[in-house]
């Protein structure tokens, strides 16, 4: 919300601090001020002028030659291109030497042969945003009221001698969405009571009951609905003070009726809506729920289709406004309006919030109703609005207010103790200080010894529980004054077993060359179950953001493939990613989905590229397999790891393996099927996905330490001719089983296939390392173990020793 410093000062005539200091103190009080902008920081030498003569430029069709009186002995000549400039207008003039926003300096110049000694300014040229200025002058200069003094300082006249505080309002402080709410907040911070202006007392004619009767069909949607009538109005331009107040708040002025409703909304935080009484078509105003499929054309010209959950204002039959959101086009105040029916109401925030979101229609009114409002200021705001319209539009106020009041007044008293306040905040605030804090807030406080009873005014509907009282005391006392203390019993923090294991996994994979990815958990219905470890039903969202984010994922790999495709499309062809994240499985009925952690990875392109030291190496199956084995080894589970050839949809049929841990399948490693890779414009790509929950829950082998062996090891090489279908893992397991404890390492160093061996044969060569830490092995012992290995391989796998 944009807060005018000058408007704040209207409530505090004795406010002596600068806008920057005020912003700093408000921020320290709990509401952040994101910035302070001085509107006149770059503007000088701007005055009021009167156009005496306006004629066409002799050498340019789109320019005008104007003689302008700026309050000096002689008028000056200004060349102006604005289409709406005319003789007799009071205008804003930038004299020679003036500065304008953006660093523009006004100099004496010649335009098409004619001298120009200044510039007649538009509001945009003075720094106002185009969306906030009146539509009538959007493409031209701003015409000032006739009563302004020629030669007067235009900066003060336009309210540009001001600073704007950009206040970031959090949902719990919606009371600050009004200038009165801001005034109470500032008063508490600077220890001054705000001075609020009164409402003029105008003579009335007639009685509102002769004009309108209101009724509410559904009390849940509308606790209060009121309406006042102003007759004999003349719709026209608002006074300059009102226009500038609205423009500085980011609101475009329209006319003296609509502008008053916006002004009251800013001042009280209470939305009002003005109807053209003659266009209502009825003396009856009925608030009800819409019928399913009912339509209304709103003020923005859009046709809105309603449903039974939407509250509407009707003329007894047809909707004329969507309650709390936007009025209808058929009852809009127009230039010919002579009688205004002014609405002030309290609508249930849950209804307004839902309607606003369902219709994708967010307005200043809906924002305030959605966040909640003070239900007891509506009558004052309505009365003030009706009085102002009568004053500014020359109308007559009709006596009385037609209303339906379903509000229930309750007293909000919160009880606590001074001891508890100090214990929770870690302070030693005295009783007098606490009394002073609540006096600043203008909360009634009754103390009985240590016990405190605080009566919360309706304007602070956000304060409901004892903790809210602690917060109020802390922020007014000053967060910076609260001492830094440690709990009485402090213990050193540490990682849980799972946290430490996850950190180990991340460090290892990043050290191996993978980059951590964080992808969306939401995906499409088609991708939700693709490449999943198990065939489980995906969870669909009841109100998705879009079709692209309609389901929760059951696998991480599709999102990594999407990320890889995105990178490759942007000339980053070598991609290596991993993610440790959550997947979701649907459960029975309305139960929450089952969440489980998965670890996934992807590599594509070159692992390293050709340079003068090394040759290009493309990624392959075994590169990623080695990383998985490394992760498992880091967790102390390498002995429980196993691999089995498999086939899965969308994965390469000959390069897919399932991963097993202690007899349980926990994931897969595979090359992405070429057809799927082609769809994503990827080259040869390898992926893996593991059930990290199972991986982290597995029993880990305790770390044991051994002394460095004093005795030498012995090695033997063995080459086997076996059938192609025999796996390396099976051979290795058999060698380990036969060798026993003496075998300390086994290394596959060669695989050979060729015509000489036979089409169905392959040669596997291993280096076996033997060691006994207690003594030196003899050649006979190693030969005996080696022979046992050979015999077992010949018997079990029909191997031939080469």
C-alpha positions in Angstrom: 0.0 0.0 0.0 1.3 3.5 -0.9 1.2 5.8 2.0 1.3 9.6 1.6 3.6 11.2 4.3 1.6 14.4 4.0 -1.7 12.6 4.6 -0.1 11.0 7.7 0.8 14.4 8.9 -2.8 15.5 8.6 -3.5 13.2 11.6 -0.3 14.4 13.5 0.1 18.2 13.2 3.2 18.0 15.5 4.9 15.1 13.7 8.6 16.2 13.6 10.4 13.2 12.1 11.3 12.8 8.5 9.6 10.3 6.1 12.7 8.1 6.1 12.8 8.0 9.9 9.1 7.3 10.1 9.6 4.4 7.6 12.4 3.0 9.6 10.4 3.1 12.9 7.4 1.5 11.2 9.6 -1.3 9.9 11.1 -1.9 13.3 7.5 -2.0 14.6 6.7 -5.0 12.5 5.3 -3.6 9.1 8.0 -3.4 6.5 8.4 -0.2 4.5 10.0 -1.3 1.2 11.0 2.2 0.1 10.5 5.9 0.5 10.1 8.0 -2.6 10.2 11.8 -2.6 8.0 13.0 -5.4 9.7 16.4 -5.8 13.3 15.0 -5.6 13.9 15.8 -9.3 11.5 18.7 -9.9 12.2 22.4 -9.7 10.8 25.7 -11.1 7.3 24.5 -11.9 4.6 27.2 -11.7 1.0 27.8 -12.6 0.4 29.6 -15.9 -2.6 30.8 -17.9 -2.8 30.3 -21.7 -3.7 33.8 -23.0 -3.5 33.0 -26.8 -3.3 29.6 -28.5 -2.9 29.4 -32.2 -1.5 26.9 -34.7 2.2 26.8 -35.3 2.9 28.4 -38.7 5.3 25.6 -39.7 3.9 22.5 -38.1 0.4 21.0 -38.2 0.7 19.2 -34.8 2.1 22.0 -32.8 0.5 25.1 -31.1 2.0 28.5 -30.4 0.9 29.6 -27.0 1.3 32.9 -25.2 1.3 32.1 -21.5 1.1 34.3 -18.4 3.3 32.9 -15.6 2.8 35.8 -13.2 5.6 38.0 -14.5 5.7 41.4 -16.1 5.6 39.9 -19.6 4.0 36.7 -20.9 6.2 34.0 -22.5 5.8 32.0 -25.6 5.7 28.2 -25.4 5.4 25.8 -28.3 3.1 22.9 -27.2 2.1 19.7 -29.0 -0.7 18.7 -26.6 -4.0 18.2 -28.5 -6.1 19.6 -25.6 -4.3 22.9 -25.0 -6.6 26.0 -25.4 -6.8 29.6 -24.5 -8.1 30.4 -21.1 -6.7 27.3 -19.4 -4.7 27.3 -16.2 -1.8 24.9 -16.8 1.4 23.6 -15.3 4.5 25.4 -16.7 8.1 24.3 -16.5 10.1 27.5 -16.8 13.5 27.7 -18.5 16.0 26.2 -16.1 13.4 23.8 -14.6 14.2 20.1 -13.9 11.8 17.3 -14.5 11.9 13.6 -13.4 14.4 11.5 -15.4 17.0 14.3 -15.5 15.2 16.5 -18.1 16.3 20.1 -18.1 14.2 22.8 -19.8 16.1 25.2 -22.0 15.2 28.0 -24.3 14.8 26.5 -27.8 13.5 27.0 -31.3 10.9 24.6 -32.6 10.3 24.9 -36.4 11.6 28.5 -36.3 9.5 29.6 -33.3 11.0 30.4 -29.9 9.8 28.3 -26.9 10.6 29.5 -23.4 9.4 26.6 -21.3 7.1 23.6 -21.4 3.4 23.1 -20.6 3.5 19.9 -18.7 1.4 16.7 -18.6 1.1 14.7 -15.4 3.3 11.9 -16.8 6.0 14.5 -17.3 5.8 15.3 -13.6 6.3 11.7 -12.6 2.7 10.4 -12.3 2.1 6.9 -13.7 0.0 6.8 -16.8 -2.4 4.3 -15.2 -3.2 6.7 -12.4 -4.0 9.9 -14.2 -7.5 10.8 -15.4 -8.4 9.4 -18.8 -9.5 12.8 -20.1 -5.9 14.1 -19.9 -4.1 10.8 -20.6 -2.9 12.1 -24.0 -2.5 15.7 -23.2 -1.7 18.4 -20.6 -3.4 18.6 -17.2 -5.8 21.5 -16.9 -5.9 23.1 -13.4 -9.0 24.6 -11.7 -9.9 28.1 -12.7 -9.5 29.4 -9.2 -5.7 28.7 -8.8 -3.4 31.6 -8.6 -1.2 32.4 -11.6 2.5 32.1 -10.9 1.9 29.9 -7.8 4.2 27.0 -7.0 2.6 24.0 -8.9 4.6 21.5 -6.9 2.7 22.2 -3.7 -0.6 22.6 -5.6 -0.3 19.1 -7.0 0.8 17.5 -3.7 4.3 16.7 -5.1 5.9 18.2 -2.0 5.4 14.7 -0.5 7.1 11.4 0.1 5.4 8.0 -0.6 6.1 5.1 1.8 5.6 1.8 0.1 4.2 -0.4 2.9 4.2 -4.2 2.6 1.1 -5.3 4.4 1.2 -8.9 5.7 -2.1 -10.8 5.9 -2.3 -10.5 9.7 -2.1 -6.7 9.6 -5.0 -5.9 7.2 -6.0 -3.2 9.6 -3.2 -1.1 8.1 -4.9 -1.2 4.7 -6.5 2.1 5.6 -5.2 5.6 6.5 -7.0 5.5 9.8 -5.3 2.1 10.6 -2.0 3.6 9.6 -2.6 6.6 11.8 -3.2 4.3 14.9 0.0 2.4 14.1 2.0 5.6 13.7 0.5 7.0 16.8 1.6 4.0 18.8 5.1 4.3 17.3 5.7 8.0 17.9 3.6 8.2 21.1 1.0 10.7 19.8 -2.7 10.4 19.5 -4.0 10.9 15.9 -6.4 13.7 15.3 -9.3 12.6 13.0 -11.4 15.1 11.1 -15.2 15.2 11.8 -18.0 14.7 9.4 -19.9 17.7 8.2 -23.5 18.0 9.3 -25.7 18.7 6.2 -29.4 19.4 6.0 -31.4 16.5 4.7 -34.6 16.3 2.7 -37.1 13.4 2.7 -36.6 9.9 4.0 -34.6 7.1 2.6 -37.5 4.7 3.0 -39.3 6.5 0.2 -36.4 5.7 -2.1 -35.2 2.2 -1.2 -35.8 -0.8 1.0 -33.0 -3.3 1.6 -33.2 -7.0 2.7 -30.7 -9.8 3.1 -31.7 -13.4 2.3 -28.6 -15.1 3.6 -27.2 -13.7 6.9 -24.0 -15.7 6.6 -22.8 -13.8 3.6 -23.8 -10.3 4.8 -23.6 -9.3 8.5 -24.5 -5.7 7.6 -25.9 -4.0 4.5 -26.7 -0.3 4.4 -27.6 2.3 1.8 -27.9 6.1 1.7 -29.3 8.2 -1.1 -28.0 11.6 -2.4 -30.2 13.4 -4.9 -29.7 16.4 -7.2 -26.1 15.5 -7.8 -24.1 16.9 -10.7 -21.5 14.4 -11.8 -18.2 16.1 -12.8 -14.5 16.4 -12.1 -13.3 16.0 -8.5 -11.5 18.8 -6.7 -7.7 18.9 -7.2 -7.0 17.8 -3.6 -9.0 14.6 -4.0 -7.5 13.8 -7.4 -4.0 14.2 -6.1 -4.6 12.0 -3.0 -5.9 9.2 -5.2 -3.2 9.5 -7.8 -0.5 9.3 -5.2 -2.1 6.2 -3.8 -2.0 4.6 -7.3 -5.7 5.1 -8.1 -7.1 6.8 -11.2 -9.6 9.6 -10.6 -12.9 9.2 -12.5 -15.5 11.7 -11.2 -16.7 13.3 -8.0 -18.9 10.3 -7.0 -16.6 7.4 -7.8 -13.6 9.2 -6.4 -15.3 9.7 -3.1 -15.9 5.9 -2.8 -12.2 5.3 -3.5 -11.2 8.0 -1.0 -13.4 6.5 1.8 -11.9 3.0 1.0 -8.4 4.4 1.4 -9.3 6.4 4.5 -11.3 3.8 6.4 -10.5 0.6 4.7 -14.2 0.2 4.1 -15.3 -0.2 0.5 -18.3 1.7 -0.7 -20.2 1.3 -4.0 -22.2 4.0 -5.8 -25.3 3.0 -7.9 -27.2 5.2 -10.3 -30.5 5.2 -8.5 -32.6 5.8 -11.6 -31.0 2.8 -13.4 -31.6 0.3 -10.6 -35.0 -0.4 -12.0 -36.6 -1.0 -8.6 -36.9 0.4 -5.1 -36.0 -3.0 -3.6 -32.4 -4.0 -2.9 -32.1 -7.8 -2.1 -28.8 -9.5 -1.2 -28.9 -13.2 -2.0 -26.8 -16.1 -3.3 -26.7 -16.3 -7.1 -28.5 -18.9 -9.1 -26.3 -21.4 -10.9 -25.5 -20.1 -14.4 -26.8 -16.6 -13.6 -24.8 -13.8 -15.5 -23.9 -10.2 -14.9 -21.9 -7.7 -17.0 -19.4 -6.1 -14.6 -18.0 -2.6 -14.7 -15.0 -3.8 -16.8 -17.4 -4.9 -19.5 -16.9 -8.6 -19.0 -19.8 -11.1 -18.8 -19.4 -13.1 -15.5 -21.1 -16.4 -15.1 -22.0 -17.0 -11.4 -22.8 -20.1 -9.3 -24.7 -20.8 -6.1 -21.7 -20.0 -4.0 -21.5 -16.3 -5.1 -23.3 -13.6 -3.2 -24.9 -10.8 -5.4 -26.7 -7.5 -4.9 -30.0 -7.5 -6.9 -32.8 -5.1 -7.6 -35.2 -7.8 -6.4 -34.8 -9.8 -9.6 -31.6 -9.4 -11.6 -28.0 -9.0 -10.2 -26.7 -5.4 -10.2 -23.4 -6.2 -8.4 -21.2 -9.0 -7.2 -21.1 -8.6 -3.5 -17.8 -7.2 -2.2 -16.1 -7.6 -5.6 -17.4 -5.3 -8.4 -20.5 -3.5 -9.5 -22.6 -4.1 -12.6 -22.5 -2.1 -15.8 -26.2 -1.5 -15.9 -26.3 0.5 -12.7 -23.0 2.4 -13.2 -22.8 6.1 -12.2 -22.5 8.1 -15.5 -22.4 11.8 -16.5 -26.2 12.0 -16.5 -26.7 10.5 -13.1 -28.7 12.8 -10.7 -29.5 10.5 -7.8 -26.9 8.2 -6.2 -27.6 5.2 -4.0 -24.5 4.6 -1.9 -23.8 1.1 -0.5 -21.8 0.3 2.5 -21.7 -3.3 3.7 -19.8 -6.0 5.5 -19.5 -9.2 3.5 -18.2 -12.5 4.8 -14.5 -12.7 3.9 -14.6 -16.4 3.0 -17.4 -15.7 0.4 -15.6 -12.7 -1.1 -12.2 -14.4 -1.2 -13.6 -17.5 -3.0 -15.6 -15.5 -5.5 -12.6 -13.2 -6.3 -10.4 -16.2 -7.0 -13.0 -18.2 -9.0 -13.9 -15.2 -11.2 -10.2 -14.1 -11.4 -11.4 -10.7 -10.4 -9.2 -8.9 -7.8 -10.2 -5.3 -6.8 -9.4 -2.9 -4.0 -12.7 -3.8 -2.4 -12.2 -7.6 -2.7 -8.7 -7.3 -1.2 -10.0 -5.6 1.9 -13.1 -7.9 2.3 -10.9 -11.0 1.7 -8.5 -10.0 4.5 -11.2 -9.0 6.9 -12.4 -5.6 8.1 -13.7 -3.8 11.2 -17.4 -4.5 11.1 -18.2 -1.5 13.3 -16.9 1.4 11.2 -19.1 0.8 8.2 -21.9 3.2 9.2 -19.4 6.0 9.8 -17.7 5.4 6.5 -21.0 5.3 4.7 -22.2 8.5 6.3 -18.9 10.3 5.5 -19.1 9.1 1.9 -22.6 10.3 1.4 -21.8 13.6 3.0 -18.8 14.1 0.8 -20.7 13.3 -2.4 -23.4 15.8 -1.4 -20.7 18.4 -0.8 -18.6 17.8 -3.9 -21.4 17.1 -6.4 -23.8 19.8 -5.1 -26.4 17.2 -4.1 -28.8 16.9 -1.3 -28.6 14.2 1.3 -31.8 12.2 1.9 -32.4 11.6 5.5 -31.9 8.2 7.2 -30.1 5.0 6.2 -31.8 1.8 4.9 -30.0 -1.1 6.5 -30.1 -4.7 7.7 -27.9 -5.3 10.7 -27.1 -8.9 11.6 -23.9 -8.1 13.5 -23.4 -9.5 17.0 -21.2 -7.3 19.2 -18.9 -9.1 21.5 -16.1 -7.8 23.7 -12.7 -9.2 23.0 -10.8 -9.4 26.3 -7.5 -11.2 26.5 -6.0 -12.1 29.9 -2.4 -12.6 30.7 0.1 -11.6 33.4 3.1 -9.3 33.5 5.2 -12.2 34.7 4.2 -14.3 31.7 4.9 -11.4 29.2 8.4 -11.0 30.6 9.1 -14.7 30.7 8.1 -15.3 27.1 9.9 -12.2 25.8 12.9 -12.6 28.0 12.5 -9.0 29.2 12.1 -7.1 32.5 9.4 -4.7 31.4 7.9 -2.8 34.4 4.2 -2.5 35.0 4.3 1.2 34.2 5.9 0.4 30.8 3.3 -2.2 29.9 0.5 0.3 30.8 2.2 2.9 28.6 2.5 0.5 25.7 -1.2 -0.3 25.7 -2.0 3.4 26.1 0.0 4.1 22.9 -2.0 1.3 21.2 -5.2 2.8 22.6 -6.2 -0.6 24.1 -8.0 -0.5 27.4 -6.0 -2.2 30.2 -7.3 -3.3 33.6 -4.6 -4.6 36.0 -5.2 -6.6 39.2 -1.7 -7.0 40.7 0.2 -9.1 38.3 -2.9 -10.1 36.2 -3.8 -8.0 33.1 -7.0 -7.9 31.2 -6.7 -6.1 27.8 -9.8 -5.1 25.8 -9.1 -5.2 22.1 -10.9 -2.6 19.9 -12.8 -3.9 16.8 -10.2 -2.2 14.5 -7.6 -4.8 15.5 -9.6 -8.0 14.6 -6.2 -9.8 14.1 -5.6 -10.0 17.9 -7.3 -13.1 19.2 -5.0 -15.0 21.5 -2.5 -14.3 24.3 0.5 -14.7 22.0 -0.8 -11.7 19.9 -0.6 -9.6 23.1 3.0 -10.7 23.5 3.7 -9.6 19.9 2.2 -6.2 20.5 4.2 -5.6 23.6 7.4 -6.7 21.9 7.1 -4.6 18.8 6.1 -1.4 20.6 8.7 -1.9 23.3 11.2 -2.4 20.5 12.5 -5.7 19.1 16.0 -4.2 19.3 15.7 -3.7 23.1 14.9 -7.3 23.8 18.1 -8.9 25.1 19.8 -11.8 23.4 19.7 -14.8 25.7 20.3 -18.5 25.4 18.0 -21.2 26.9 18.9 -22.3 30.4 19.9 -25.8 29.2 21.8 -25.7 26.0 23.0 -28.9 24.2 25.0 -29.0 21.0 23.0 -29.7 17.9 23.8 -32.6 15.7 22.6 -34.3 12.5 20.3 -37.3 12.7 21.5 -40.5 11.1 19.3 -39.9 8.0 20.4 -36.3 7.7 24.1 -37.3 7.9 23.5 -40.0 5.3 21.7 -37.6 2.9 24.6 -35.2 3.3 27.0 -38.0 2.5 25.0 -38.9 -0.7 25.0 -35.3 -1.9 28.7 -34.7 -1.3 29.6 -37.9 -3.0 27.5 -37.3 -6.1 28.6 -33.7 -6.4 32.2 -34.8 -6.0 31.6 -37.3 -8.7 30.6 -34.6 -11.1 26.8 -34.4 -10.8 24.9 -31.1 -10.2 22.0 -31.0 -7.8 18.6 -30.3 -9.4 15.4 -29.1 -7.7 12.5 -29.9 -9.9 8.7 -29.5 -9.5 6.8 -32.2 -7.7 3.8 -31.2 -9.8 3.5 -32.5 -13.4 1.1 -33.6 -16.1 -1.2 -36.6 -15.8 0.7 -38.4 -18.6 4.1 -37.9 -17.0 3.0 -38.5 -13.4 3.5 -42.3 -13.5 6.1 -42.5 -16.3 9.4 -44.4 -15.4 8.1 -45.0 -11.9 9.7 -47.7 -9.7 6.4 -49.3 -8.9 3.0 -49.2 -10.6 1.1 -47.0 -8.2 -1.8 -44.5 -8.8 -0.8 -40.9 -9.0 -2.4 -38.2 -6.9 -4.5 -35.6 -8.8 -5.0 -32.1 -7.5 -8.6 -30.9 -7.0 -7.7 -27.3 -8.0 -4.5 -27.4 -10.1 -2.7 -24.2 -11.3 -2.7 -25.6 -14.8 -2.8 -28.9 -16.8 1.0 -28.9 -16.7 0.8 -29.1 -12.8 -2.2 -31.2 -12.2 -0.7 -34.3 -10.6 2.0 -35.2 -8.0 4.9 -37.2 -9.4 5.6 -40.8 -8.7 9.1 -40.6 -10.2 11.8 -38.0 -10.4 13.4 -39.1 -13.6 10.8 -37.5 -16.0 11.5 -34.1 -14.4 15.2 -34.6 -14.8 14.7 -35.5 -18.5 12.7 -32.3 -18.9 15.5 -30.3 -17.3 18.1 -32.0 -19.5 16.1 -31.3 -22.6 15.8 -27.6 -21.6 19.5 -27.4 -21.2 20.4 -29.1 -24.4 18.0 -26.8 -26.3 20.1 -23.9 -25.0 23.4 -25.3 -26.3 24.4 -26.9 -23.0 24.8 -30.4 -24.4 26.7 -32.0 -21.5 24.3 -32.5 -18.6 24.9 -34.3 -15.3 22.1 -34.0 -12.7 20.9 -35.7 -9.5 18.0 -35.0 -7.2 17.1 -36.3 -3.7 13.4 -35.5 -3.4 9.9 -36.7 -2.6 7.5 -38.7 -4.7 3.8 -39.3 -3.9 1.5 -42.3 -4.1 -2.3 -42.2 -3.9 -4.0 -43.9 -1.0 -7.5 -45.1 -0.3 -10.3 -42.6 0.1 -9.5 -39.1 1.2 -6.4 -40.1 3.1 -3.3 -38.0 2.5 -0.9 -39.4 -0.2 2.0 -41.6 0.8 5.2 -39.6 0.6 8.6 -41.4 0.1 12.1 -40.1 -0.8 13.8 -41.1 -4.0 17.3 -40.5 -5.3 17.6 -40.1 -9.1 20.3 -39.1 -11.5 20.9 -38.4 -15.2 23.9 -38.0 -17.5 24.0 -37.2 -21.2 26.6 -35.9 -23.7 30.3 -36.1 -23.0 31.8 -36.8 -19.6 34.9 -34.9 -20.7 35.7 -33.4 -24.1 38.8 -33.7 -26.3 41.8 -31.6 -25.5 45.5 -31.9 -25.9 45.7 -34.2 -22.8 42.9 -36.6 -23.3 40.4 -37.9 -25.8 36.6 -37.3 -25.8 34.7 -39.6 -23.5 31.0 -40.1 -23.9 28.8 -41.0 -21.0 27.9 -44.7 -20.7 26.1 -47.2 -18.5 29.1 -48.1 -16.4 29.9 -44.5 -15.5 26.6 -44.1 -13.8 26.8 -47.7 -12.3 30.1 -46.8 -10.7 28.5 -43.7 -9.1 25.7 -45.8 -7.6 28.2 -48.3 -6.3 30.1 -45.4 -4.8 27.1 -44.1 -3.0 26.2 -47.5 -1.6 29.8 -48.0 -0.5 29.8 -44.7 1.3 26.8 -45.9 3.2 28.5 -49.2 4.1 26.1 -51.3 2.1 28.2 -52.5 -0.8 28.1 -56.2 0.2 24.3 -56.2 0.0 24.2 -54.6 -3.5 23.2 -56.7 -6.5 22.3 -56.1 -10.1 19.9 -58.0 -12.5 19.2 -57.5 -16.1 15.6 -56.3 -16.8 13.3 -54.6 -19.2 11.1 -51.5 -18.5 8.9 -49.4 -20.7 10.6 -46.3 -22.2 14.0 -47.7 -21.3 16.6 -49.4 -23.6 15.8 -53.2 -23.6 19.5 -54.3 -23.6 20.8 -51.6 -21.2 18.5 -51.8 -18.3 19.2 -53.3 -14.9 17.3 -53.4 -11.6 19.1 -52.6 -8.4 18.7 -54.9 -5.4 19.7 -54.4 -1.8 19.7 -57.3 0.6 17.3 -59.2 -1.6 14.9 -56.2 -2.1 14.5 -54.4 -5.4 15.1 -50.7 -4.7 15.6 -49.1 -8.2 16.9 -49.2 -11.7 19.7 -48.0 -13.9 19.2 -47.8 -17.7 19.7 -46.0 -20.9 16.6 -44.0 -22.0 15.0 -45.6 -24.9 16.2 -43.9 -28.2 12.6 -43.1 -29.2 11.9 -41.2 -26.0 15.3 -39.5 -26.1 14.5 -38.4 -29.7 11.3 -36.9 -28.5 13.2 -34.8 -26.1 16.0 -34.0 -28.5 18.5 -35.8 -26.4 21.4 -38.0 -27.4 22.4 -41.1 -25.6 21.1 -40.6 -22.0 21.4 -42.7 -18.9 19.3 -42.4 -15.8 18.8 -44.1 -12.4 16.3 -43.9 -9.6 16.5 -45.5 -6.2 14.1 -45.7 -3.3 16.1 -43.6 -0.9 13.8 -44.4 2.0 14.8 -48.1 1.7 18.4 -47.2 1.1 18.6 -45.1 4.3 16.7 -47.6 6.4 19.0 -50.5 5.4 21.3 -51.9 8.2 24.7 -50.5 7.6 27.9 -52.4 8.2 29.9 -50.9 11.1 33.1 -49.3 10.1 36.1 -51.3 11.2 39.7 -50.3 11.1 42.8 -52.5 10.5 46.4 -52.0 10.9 48.5 -51.7 7.8 49.6 -55.2 6.9 53.2 -56.0 7.6 53.3 -59.0 5.2 53.3 -58.9 1.4 50.4 -59.8 -0.9 50.4 -62.2 -3.8 48.5 -61.9 -7.1 47.3 -64.3 -9.7 45.8 -63.6 -13.1 43.0 -65.8 -14.4 41.4 -65.8 -17.9 38.1 -67.6 -18.4 36.3 -68.6 -21.6 32.6 -68.7 -20.8 29.2 -68.4 -22.5 28.0 -64.9 -23.3 25.0 -65.1 -21.1 27.1 -65.7 -17.9 27.2 -62.4 -16.0 30.3 -60.8 -14.5 28.5 -60.6 -11.1 27.9 -64.4 -11.0 31.6 -65.1 -11.8 32.8 -62.6 -9.2 30.5 -64.0 -6.5 31.7 -67.6 -7.2 35.4 -66.5 -7.1 34.8 -64.8 -3.7 33.0 -67.8 -2.3 35.8 -70.2 -3.2 38.7 -67.9 -2.2 37.6 -67.2 1.4 39.3 -64.7 3.6 42.6 -64.8 1.8 41.2 -63.0 -1.2 41.4 -59.2 -0.5 40.7 -57.8 -4.0 39.3 -58.9 -7.4 39.7 -56.8 -10.5 38.2 -57.4 -13.9 40.8 -56.1 -16.3 39.8 -57.4 -19.8 36.8 -58.6 -21.7 37.3 -60.0 -25.2 34.9 -61.3 -27.9 35.8 -62.4 -31.4 35.3 -64.9 -34.2 38.1 -67.1 -33.0 36.4 -67.6 -29.6 33.0 -68.4 -31.2 29.8 -66.3 -31.6 28.4 -67.3 -28.2 31.6 -67.0 -26.2 33.5 -64.3 -24.4 36.8 -64.1 -22.5 36.9 -62.6 -18.9 40.3 -61.8 -17.3 40.7 -61.1 -13.6 43.5 -60.1 -11.3 43.2 -61.8 -7.8 45.0 -60.4 -4.8 45.7 -62.6 -1.8 46.9 -61.5 1.7 47.1 -62.8 5.2 47.7 -60.0 7.7 49.2 -62.3 10.3 51.9 -64.1 8.1 53.5 -64.4 4.8 51.6 -66.6 2.4 53.3 -69.5 0.6 53.1 -70.1 -3.1 51.6 -73.5 -2.4 48.7 -72.0 -0.4 47.8 -69.5 -3.0 48.1 -72.1 -5.8 45.7 -74.4 -3.8 43.1 -71.6 -3.4 43.5 -70.7 -7.1 42.9 -74.3 -8.1 39.8 -74.5 -6.0 38.5 -71.4 -7.8 39.3 -72.8 -11.3 37.6 -76.1 -10.5 34.4 -74.4 -9.2 34.2 -72.2 -12.3 34.7 -75.1 -14.7 32.0 -77.1 -12.9 29.4 -74.4 -12.4 29.8 -72.3 -15.5 31.5 -74.8 -17.9 34.4 -72.3 -18.0 37.6 -73.0 -19.9 40.8 -71.7 -18.4 42.8 -69.9 -21.1 
